[in-house]
Amino acid sequence: MKLYGQNIKPKNLDRIKNKIKFILYLLLVTSTAQTQQTLIRAGRLIDTNQKTVKNNIDILVEGNRIIEVGKNLKLTSGKTVDLRDKTVLPGLIDSHTHICLTPDYSSNPPVLYKTNTYRTMEAFKASKQILMSGFTSIRDVDNEGADMADIAVRDAINKGMFVGPRIFVSGWAISITGGHMNLTGLRPYVDRKVEQLAIMADNSDDMVAAIRDQRKAGVDFIKIYATGTLRHINRETLEPLSQLTKAEVEIMVNEARRWGMDVAAHAYGGTGAYHAVDGGVHSLEHGLFLDNKILSLMVKKGTFWCPTMTVYLPDEGASEADTRFHNRIVAEHKKSFQLAMKKGVKIAFGTDIGSMPHGEGWREMERMVDYGMSPMDVIHSATVVGAKLIRKNDELGQIKQGYFADIIAVEGNPDQNIKAFRSINFVMVNGTIAKND
Ligand SMILES: [Zn+2]
């Protein structure tokens, strides 16, 4: 037999027939998958980029993407979700989380008391709670060990083993001996046996090696400790311990960049924070004591800031001295926040969740409003700015054609009353409905 002028033997003809059948099957499967749509009818829709609200808008989702946004859209197949009595907005982004930590972590360091297997289970639970509270993307900034459980949870979600938020992880952070995340007060014998909470790197060679190690393990970005923690703050002057020189920061930023990664720096303020910004980090985390000089440099260099203010409130039942110390910190933090807003620093919403119960990110949203940010600006910070921080602003943080179908809905007008985020009615992540009350 002849096909397109060629002699074809019957055996080859069967092979061709089978190939055609297979191609037709593939076409059928893909076309079926493509036509599975969800039409969301939104009563109010927040344009997080323009900071405006539109009424009665439809969102058409196909697979894991938004394919159209407009009035009176038609569904070819699939289902309709009626959110005409709700406010719809893109899934929120928490730019500072710890999925393998629970609020008791500082009094009970998990490396001493929990197996990493158990901590992975905790991270699984945390990621679910975070998603159900409306956060469809998180930037997870180290977990005090946990043997890369954060990476495991991220990969399990990405492979579809369970529904969870998009996770961007830093893996282990990099600190110095005696600094933040180095357990102190242990007898030397025990100290030598205990796993540390971060990678201790005391010279630039070790810092570079630590970054390569993290990259090999699969992290998305690098976290460094540019200042110490609360125990390192001078209680007279409030100056935090500066952990890195500008040159050391630059070495790490350059090494990270070589692998296409950004550097996030834990920094409270003072010399350490200045070195971090001057050395070129992508973001400052916490920044309790950011003065005019540092904030001006951040504006000039385009450095993002994740303030995480709620977790520094004094603990209930703390000693009088500790409460006084925390109240001073809270007052300084508020001052830094208000000055940063005035100067136009890029403020990305972040909770430090793990230090506070998972699923309660709304607390930080309310704090930001308390300190003078408008609810609409808080929403912008937790969507558009967060997406820019993780360099995903072309597919996350907005409800727009071509963007990922990460969509949430709440009762009332969250753009006027931030308390609306205490209860989330609808969550879609990557095109899958995770919650629909
Ligand atoms: Zn943190």
Boltz pocket constraint, residues with backbone or C-beta under 6 A from the ligand:
constraints:
  - pocket:
      binder: B
      contacts: [[A, 96], [A, 97], [A, 98], [A, 141], [A, 352]]
      max_distance: 6.0
